[in-house]
Amino acid sequence: MELLLKNIWTLHGAALEEYPDALLELNKNPVEGFSAGLIDDNDLYRWEVLIIGPPDTLYEGGVFKAHLTFPKDYPLRPPKMKFITEIWHPNVDKNGDVCISILHEPGEDKYGYEKPEERWLPIHTVETIMISVISMLADPNGDSPANVDAAKEWREDRNGEFKRKVARCVRKSQETAFE
């Protein structure tokens, strides 16, 4: 598999050489809280990740699937991340798209919420993305929501309706985690 990955990457150019190395490194030295692999062995641009809900959070016990889709000019531009498993969270829109600073294009934020250094930088890795996502689950950013309804519930009724919706998503994630 490693030789196959290296041969495929040779065809795509030098800028993409770190893809297989990143995946191989993650598999050799797993990071607590998530795992990653290719969706299709013939497509190195699309990864599936499993994220374990962080302990002592409403998401604890959840096993959430998401896809990372890398642009052809990675690492100059960030990948896109989309939860496949339903999740109720202020920073995940209703389609599952993750909205956190580290996944935003480099440069100035026209809305003024983010500093340039909070946005994507080519030094970021899949590991830093996943650590940011796990942190997002533990501590949502209600000031810049992708899901306004979830953000409103998180601010106004965190231990009521918001908690019930998250618990339903956690249960559903457990039931469908290995399908």
RAMOZI-V497839 format. One line per field, one symbol per residue. ss: DSSP state (2 for helix, 1 for strand, 0 for the rest). phi: phi as a letter, one per 30 degrees, with the letter a starting at -180 (. if undefined). burial: 1 if it has 9 or more other C-alpha atoms within 8 Angstrom, else 0. A space follows every 10 residues. Layout:
ss=???
phi=???
burial=???
This chain:
ss=0222222222 2202220222 2222222200 0001111111 0011111111 1100000000 0011111110 0000000001 1110000000 0100001100 2220000000 0000022200 0000022222 2222222200 0000000222 2222220222 2222222222 222222000
phi=.ddeeddddd dcjddcdded ddddddddbd cdjabbaddb ecbddbccbc cdedeibdce jdbcdbcccc ddcecdbddc bbdcddbcae cbdddjddbb edccedjdcd cidbdeddde beddbedddd ddddddddbe cddbdcbddd dddddcbecc dedddddddd eddddcecd
burial=0000110011 0000011001 0111111001 0011110100 0001111111 1111001111 1111111111 1001101111 1111111111 1110011111 1111010010 0001110011 1101001011 0111111101 1100111001 1111001100 1111111011 111100100
